[in-house]
Amino acid sequence: GVPFDTLPALFVEDAIVEVKRRVPGHAWYTDCTYLIRDISWETDEAGNRRFTASGVGPLDLLARRSSAYDAGTRQTQKSRVNAGAAIYEFVDENAGSSATTGNGRKASGQTTGLTVNANAIGSLWQGARFQDNLLSVIQGISAQVGDVEFEVATVVGGGSVAFDFNIVAMIGTDRSATVVISKARGNM
């Protein structure tokens, strides 16, 4: 195991943690990837120290951005485009390679390692989003049309990390939930 006192050096804000799993007789695989956001130390009455690191998924990178262009620009208004194309444009213009002040953005919003993959699928969508949270914008488009969703695949290796943003056709019903894992709950 890792010596307890070395944990602060390993768990810093935005450090990447991969949760690996293995079915007996099969190879290890990455089950999920998190970015560390909150770190805390606690000492109980008996003097036992407890270290907690809380993480968020890679979509949090998009929640950190907003549609940071002047109202009425092509970056804030989309007219009768496929929902997938609208989502692609909002993400690329606010967190991808096009998120630059040279394109009229109020501040650079490029996210290191983020690749945004275009996919012009889904129902037609039109609307304007000005200064809105980027993740809320694309979640709203997805919910409004009901036939397009998105995912971020994280690739870690060779001393770097890549975030692949993909737009996909919606399959089935969203049944996502928040899961808490802890020794106190007996599920760890």
C-alpha positions in Angstrom: 0.0 0.0 0.0 0.8 3.7 -0.1 2.3 5.2 3.1 -0.4 7.4 4.6 1.8 10.5 4.8 2.4 10.4 1.0 -1.3 10.8 0.1 -1.2 14.7 -0.1 1.4 14.6 -2.8 -0.6 12.1 -4.8 -4.0 13.7 -4.4 -3.9 17.3 -5.6 -6.7 19.2 -7.2 -7.4 17.9 -10.7 -5.1 14.8 -10.2 -6.6 12.0 -12.3 -7.7 8.8 -10.5 -8.6 5.7 -12.4 -10.7 3.1 -10.7 -9.6 -0.3 -12.0 -11.5 -3.6 -11.8 -10.8 -7.1 -12.6 -13.0 -10.1 -13.0 -11.1 -13.2 -11.7 -9.3 -14.8 -14.7 -9.5 -11.7 -16.8 -7.4 -8.6 -17.3 -7.7 -5.4 -15.3 -9.7 -2.6 -16.9 -10.5 1.0 -16.1 -14.0 1.2 -14.7 -14.1 5.0 -14.3 -11.9 8.0 -14.2 -12.2 11.0 -11.8 -10.6 14.4 -11.4 -9.8 15.2 -7.7 -11.7 18.3 -6.6 -11.9 18.3 -2.8 -9.3 17.1 -0.3 -9.7 17.0 3.4 -8.0 15.6 6.6 -9.9 14.8 9.8 -8.8 13.6 13.1 -11.4 11.8 15.3 -11.6 11.8 19.1 -9.3 8.8 19.4 -6.6 10.6 17.3 -7.1 8.5 14.2 -6.5 10.5 11.0 -8.7 10.2 8.0 -7.9 11.4 4.5 -10.7 12.0 2.0 -10.4 12.9 -1.7 -13.6 13.5 -3.6 -13.7 13.4 -7.4 -15.8 14.4 -10.3 -16.1 12.9 -13.8 -14.4 14.5 -16.8 -17.7 16.2 -17.8 -16.8 18.6 -15.0 -14.3 20.2 -17.4 -17.3 21.4 -19.4 -19.1 22.7 -16.3 -16.2 25.0 -15.7 -16.9 26.9 -18.9 -19.6 29.2 -20.1 -20.7 30.5 -23.5 -18.4 33.5 -23.3 -19.1 35.4 -26.5 -21.1 38.5 -27.1 -24.9 38.0 -27.6 -26.0 37.7 -31.2 -22.8 36.1 -32.5 -22.7 32.9 -34.5 -21.1 31.3 -31.4 -24.2 32.0 -29.2 -26.9 31.5 -31.9 -27.6 28.2 -33.8 -30.3 28.1 -36.4 -31.9 24.8 -37.6 -28.8 22.5 -37.2 -28.7 18.9 -36.1 -28.6 18.8 -32.3 -25.2 16.9 -32.6 -23.8 19.8 -34.7 -25.1 22.4 -32.2 -23.5 20.5 -29.2 -20.3 20.1 -31.1 -20.1 23.8 -31.9 -20.9 24.9 -28.4 -18.2 22.6 -26.9 -15.5 23.3 -29.5 -16.1 27.1 -29.3 -16.1 27.2 -25.5 -13.7 24.4 -24.4 -12.1 23.0 -27.5 -9.5 24.2 -30.0 -11.8 27.1 -31.2 -12.2 28.5 -27.7 -9.8 31.5 -28.3 -10.0 35.2 -28.0 -9.1 35.3 -31.7 -12.5 33.8 -32.4 -14.2 36.5 -30.3 -14.4 34.6 -27.0 -14.0 37.0 -24.0 -11.2 34.8 -22.5 -9.4 31.7 -23.7 -11.4 28.6 -22.8 -9.3 25.8 -24.4 -9.1 22.7 -22.2 -5.7 20.9 -22.4 -6.1 17.5 -24.0 -9.7 17.9 -25.0 -10.6 16.6 -28.5 -14.1 17.3 -29.7 -15.5 14.9 -32.3 -18.1 16.2 -34.7 -21.2 14.2 -35.3 -24.1 15.9 -37.1 -26.9 13.6 -35.9 -30.2 14.1 -34.2 -33.3 16.3 -34.6 -33.0 19.8 -35.8 -32.4 22.4 -33.1 -32.2 26.1 -32.9 -31.7 28.5 -30.1 -29.4 31.1 -28.5 -27.2 30.5 -25.4 -25.3 33.5 -24.0 -23.2 33.4 -20.9 -24.8 30.1 -19.9 -22.9 27.2 -18.3 -21.6 25.0 -21.1 -22.5 21.7 -19.5 -26.0 23.0 -18.8 -26.3 24.2 -22.5 -25.5 20.8 -24.0 -27.5 18.9 -21.4 -30.5 21.2 -22.3 -30.1 20.5 -26.0 -29.9 16.8 -25.4 -33.0 16.8 -23.2 -34.9 19.0 -25.6 -34.4 16.8 -28.7 -34.3 13.5 -26.9 -32.3 11.6 -29.5 -28.7 12.8 -28.9 -26.4 12.4 -25.9 -22.7 12.8 -25.3 -19.9 11.2 -23.4 -16.2 11.9 -22.5 -13.7 9.1 -22.8 -10.5 9.5 -20.8 -7.3 8.1 -22.1 -4.4 8.1 -19.7 -0.9 7.0 -20.7 2.6 8.1 -21.5 2.6 10.9 -19.0 -0.4 12.6 -20.5 -4.1 12.5 -20.5 -6.6 13.0 -23.4 -10.3 13.7 -23.1 -12.3 12.5 -26.1 -15.8 14.3 -26.3 -18.2 12.2 -28.4 -21.7 12.9 -29.6 -23.8 9.7 -29.9 -27.3 8.6 -30.7 -29.4 8.1 -27.5 -30.2 4.5 -26.7 -32.8 3.7 -24.1 -33.7 5.7 -21.0 -31.3 7.6 -18.8 -31.1 5.8 -15.4 -28.0 7.5 -14.0 -27.6 7.8 -10.3 -25.2 9.1 -7.6 -23.4 6.3 -5.8 -21.6 6.7 -2.5 -18.9 4.2 -1.6 -17.6 4.1 2.0 -16.6 1.7 4.7 -19.3 3.1 6.9 -22.0 2.0 4.4 -20.4 -1.4 4.1 -20.0 -1.3 0.4 -16.3 -1.0 0.2 
